[in-house]
Amino acid sequence: MTYFTKNAHPNEMTGWRSPAVLLMIMAGAMQLSFAAWWNLMNNFAVQELDFTGREIGIQQSIREIPGFLSFLAIYLLLLMREQTLAYVSLLLLGVGVAVTGYFPTAMGFYITTLIMSIGFHYYETMAQSLSLQWLPKATAAASMGKIISVGAFAQLIAYGLIYLAWKRFDLSFTVVFAIAGGLTLVVLAFLMMAYPHFREGVPQHKKLILKKRYWLYYALTFMAGARRQIFTVFAGFLMVERFGYDVDDLALLFLLNGAFNMLLAPSLGKLIVRFGERKALIFEYVGLAGVFVTYAFVTNATLAASLYVIDHAFFAIAIAIKTYFQKIADPADIAPTAGVAFTINHIAAVFIPVLFGLIWLISPAAVFLAGAGMAVISLLLASLIPSHPEEGHEVDFWYRKQAAQPAE
């Protein structure tokens, strides 16, 4: 049985050949290369290419261009199935990471970043779409938590090996990039041989979908993308530029992140099922606002590292945005909306790294205070999610109800 010889309904396959396990292994395959790339990226940029905040901002904006163009995935689905596109995306990710070290120039790093990023973002788009189609609504958050946990375990493998071997074996950036990308390609070959093609549940629209009733989902997605850039671009850069973290130091920090995600993500998924998306997201955004304000004034390397781990742990709660959409969406809208959502998520990501890279040269604190402001806006939006969201009940304008109540 291979992807090329067998079709199956998602409910037909159980055990380790179930769609849920396939999603878990794909998440692990993605993280084997992406986690290693992320671990090495800042040090490669600073130590090998002499990047400053300006160049790192340009490189990160290039990285986000494929995310901005994720809506084009719906047109690729006219040519191939969603699972096929997920596999092709993993192929591009693995190849892009594997060859990064062989092009140690600014332009070479920009080009390999673009190839890697096309694979990463289109994989994420398809993984989200397939998850929302294959996983039951009642338990989707818990299952997504397990998927994140497996991805975090793959991160642990990547970060752990880098931490243990980087100085001991005097590894080069070229060798580690090549091994990491190659591991993703090996796992991809296994997936194609071990799993059938799973049919999608409801036939998906093959056109762009923008609906007024999804506006809150779009707004939450946009703010999540804007806020995430502050963390992914500048928090890591802060550790290298201000506190002098080396590759193995960052690997240890990322190792802690992966351990937290592996242990906490399944529990966070269950808590979202129990308490609902609104309460979960409000908790996340209050915490992130505090983290960003502290980032702005941190002078201690240990405190900065602690903030980095706490900040990263909060991102697992973003599952709630996806399950909120799953509950309000027309099932046929899931695939096209996943592409649109990734584009919305990356609108800010295209210009924030460059713009805030310039601000960074003047005041790093201002960058993180802006992130705190974004978290507060997200908090206000999250308060509009109904306690029990569903189709036809997408937004709860609670403040209108309070204003309408007669004074006592």
N, C-alpha and C positions, 0 to 999 in steps of 0.2 A: 504494500500500500504506500503510495506516494502522493504528493500534491498533484501530479500529472495523471494519475491513474484512477483516483477515487474521489467522488463527490459525496458529501454527507451533510445532513441537517445538523445544526448545532446540538440538538437534543439527542441525537443518535449515539454520539461517542461519549464515553464516560471514562473515569479513571485518568491516567496520565495522558491519554489522547483526547481529552475533552478540550473544547475551545478555551475555557478558563485557564487551563494549564498552558495551552499554546500562547495565550496572551502573556502569561507569566514568563515563559522562556524567551519570548520576543523582547520583553522588557529587560531581561537579563542580558541578552545579546546586544541590545542597544547600549546598555550601560558599560559593558566591558570596554568598548572603545571610547564612548563619549566621556566616561568618568576619567579615564587615563588622559585623554586630550585636555579635559578641563583642569586636571591636576597640573599638567605640564605647561599649559598655555601661557600663564602670566610669566613664569620663569623663562620660558623659551623666548617670549617677546622682549623681556628686559635684559636677560643675560646674553642671548645670541644675536638679537636684532636691535638692541639699544632703544626700545620703544619708550616713549613718554606717554602722558595722559592723552595727548593729541592723537598719536598713532594707534593706541589701544582703543580709543573711541572710534576711529575709522574702521579698524578691524572688527570691532563688535557690531558696528552698524552694518557692515557687509554680512556678518553672520546672521543678522536678523532679516535681511532682504528676502530669503526664501520663506521665512515665516510670514512676512507681509504678503507674499504671493501664494499663500497656501490655498486661497480660493480657486486657483487653477487646477487643484486636484480633482475637482468635479468634472473637468473636461478630460482629464486623463482616464477617468472611470468610463468614458465612452470607448476607450481602447483596451482596458484591462479591468479585472476584478479588484475589489478592495484589498483582498488578501495578497494578490499579486503585487499591487502597488506597495503594500507594506514590505514585502520581500525585496522588491527593487530598491526601496528606500534604504533598507538595512545594508544592501550591497554598496550603494553610494557612500553611506556613512563609513563602512569598514574601509573602503578603498581610500576615501578622503583622509581619514586618520592615518592609515598605513603609510602614505607617501609624504606626509607633512614634513618630516625631518629631512627629506631629500631635497627640499627647496628652501634653504635657510636665507631667504631674502624677504624684504617687506612685501614685494609683489607676489612671491611664491607663497608666503603665508596667507595673503589675502585670497589667492586662488584656491588653495587647499581648504581654507576655511569655508569658502563658498560651496565647494563640492561636498564637504562634510555636512554643512548646514542644510543643503537641499535634502540629503538623506535623512538627517535628524528630524527636520520639521515635517516632511511629508510622512515619515513613519509615525510621528506623534499624532498627526491629523487622522491617519487611518486607524491607529490603535484606539484613539478616542471613539471614532465612529463605530468600529467593530465591538468595542466594549459595551457601548450603549445599546447595540443591536443584539448582541449575544447574551448579555447578563440580565437576569430577571430584575425588574424594578425594585422589588421588595428587599433584595439583598445586594444590589449593585454596589453600594458604598463599601460594604464589608469586603466584597470580592475585589474592588479596586484597591482597597487597603492592602490586600494580600499581593496584588500585582506590584504595588509600590514596594512592598517588603522584599519581593524577589529581586526587583531592580536594585534595591539598596544592598542586598546580599552580593550581587554582582559588583556593585561599587566597592564593597568591602574587599573583595578579591583583588580588584584593580589597585585600589589605594594601598592595601596591605602588601602586595608584591612590590609596589614601587617604594614604599617606606622601608621594607626589609632589604631590598636589593640595590637601590639607587647608589649608595655610597660603597656598600660592601663589594659590589662587582664593577664599580666605576662605570655605570651604564651611561650611554649617550641618549640625547633626545631622539635621535634617528632610530635607534634600536627599540626603545620603548614604544614610540608611535607605531612602528611596524608590527610589533608583537600584538599590541592592543587591537589594531585594525584587523589583523589576521585572525584573532580569536573570534571576533564578530562574524567573519566570513565562514569560519569552521562551524559555528553554531547555526548559522543560516543554512548551510548545506544539510545539516542534520534535520532541521525543521522541514525542509522540502522533501526529505526522504521518509520522515516518520509520520507526518500529518497529512490528512486528506485536504481537499478544498472544501471548506465549510460554506454552505450557501448562506447568504444574508436572509434575515427574517422577512421584513417587508421590502418590496422593491423600492429602491431609492430614486428620488428625482435626480435627473441628470442635468440640472440647471441650478443657477444660483438662487438661494432662498433668503430673502430679507422680509421679515414680517414684523409689523408694528407691535404685536403682542409679545414679541421676544425682546423688547427694548431693554428691560432690566438685565437680562442675561448678557446682551451686548455690552451694556455699560459696565457691569461687573468684570467682564472679560477684558475690556479695554483698560480699566484701572489696574487689573491684575498684571497685565503686560507692562504697563508703565512703571508700576511699583517694583516689579521683579527685576527690571533693568538696573535699578539702584543697587540691588543686592548682587546680582550675577556679575555685573561689570565692575563696580567700584568697591564692594566689600573685599573681594579677593585681591584686587589691585592694592588696596590699603594695606593688607597683610604683607605684601611683598615690598611695596615702596616705602612705607613708614616704619614697619617693624622688622624688615629684613628677613622674612620667612624664605627658606630655601625649599627645593622640591620635596625633600623628605619631610620637612616641617608641615608643608601644605598637605602632603599625603596623610600624615597623622591626623591633621584637622579634618580632612575629608573622611578619614576612617571613622572618626567619632560621629560625623554626620550620618554616614551610612549605617552605623550601629543603631543610632537613634531611630532612623527611618525604619530599619528592619524590625525593630522591637515595637515601635509605637504606631506605625501606619495601620496595621490590622485593627488595633484597639481604637484608633481615631476613626476608622471606617465604621466600626460598630457604634461608636458614640454619635456619629452623624445620623445613623439609622435611628438611634434612640431619641436624641434631642432635636433633630431636624436641622436643615441647612441654615436657617436664619441665626439660631443661637451659636452654631459652630463658627460661622463666618464673623459674627460680631466679636466672639472671643479671639479669633485670629487677628482681626484688624486692630483691636485695642492693644494686643501684645506687640504687634509690629510697629505701631506708632511709638510705643515706649522704647523698643529696640533701636529704631532709627534715631530718635532724639539722643539716646546714649552714644550711638556711633559717632554723632557729630562732635562730641567733646571727649572721646576716649583718648587716653594717653598711655594706658597700660596694655602691653601685648597680651597678657593673660585674659584680661577683661575683654579685649577685642576678639580673641579666639572664642571666648564663651558666648559673646553676642552672635558670632558667626554660626555657632552650632544651634543656638536658640532660634535664630532667624530662619535657618534652613529647616528646622523641625516644624515651624508653623506652616510651611508650604504644603505639607501633606493634607492639611485641612481644605486646600483648594479643590479636593474631590467634591466638596459640597456644591460648587458652582456647576460641575458636570451633572450631578444627580438632580439638582434643581431643574436644569434644562431637560433631562430625561423625563421628569414628571410632567412638564408642561408641554412637551413637544408632540407634534404629529409624527408618528414613527417614520413616515416617508421623508421627513425633513432632516433626519439625523445626519446622514453623510454630507449633503450639501451645506448644512449649517455648521458642521465641524470645520470645513474648509473656510467658510466665512468667519467663523469665530477665531480661528488661528490668524487670519488676516487682521481682524480687529485687534486681537491681542498684540500684534506686532506693529500696528500703526505708530505708536509711540516709540517702539523699540528701534525703528529706523533712524529717528532723529535724536533720541535722548542720549545715546552714547557719545555722539559727536558734540552736541550742545553742552551736555554736562561734563564732557571731557575738557572743554574750554573753561567752564565754571570751576572745575577741579583745580586748574592751574592758579586760580585766584583764591578759592576758598573750598577745600574739601568738606568742611562742616556744612556749607550751604547745600551741597548735593544731598547729604543725608537728612537735613531738615526738610528739603523738598519731598523726600521719600516719606517722611512722617506726615506731611500734608496730604499726600496721595492716600496713605492708610486711613486718614480721617474721612476723606471723601468716600472711600470704599465702605467704611463703617456706616455712613449715612445711607448708602445704596443698599447695603445688606439688611438694614432695618425694614426695608420695604418688601422683603420676601415673606410671603404668607407662611403661617405655621404649617399648613398642609397644602403646598402648591399642587396644582393640577391644571389640565387644559381648561381654559375659561376662567381660571382664578390664578393669574400669574403674578399680580402685584397687590400688596395690601397698603393702601394709603391711610395708615393709622392716624396721621396727624389731622386729616380731614374729618375723620370720625370724632376726634376729640374736640375739634373746633365747632362741630355741629351740635355737640351736647349743650343743652341749656344750662346757664349758670344757676347755681343753687341760691 
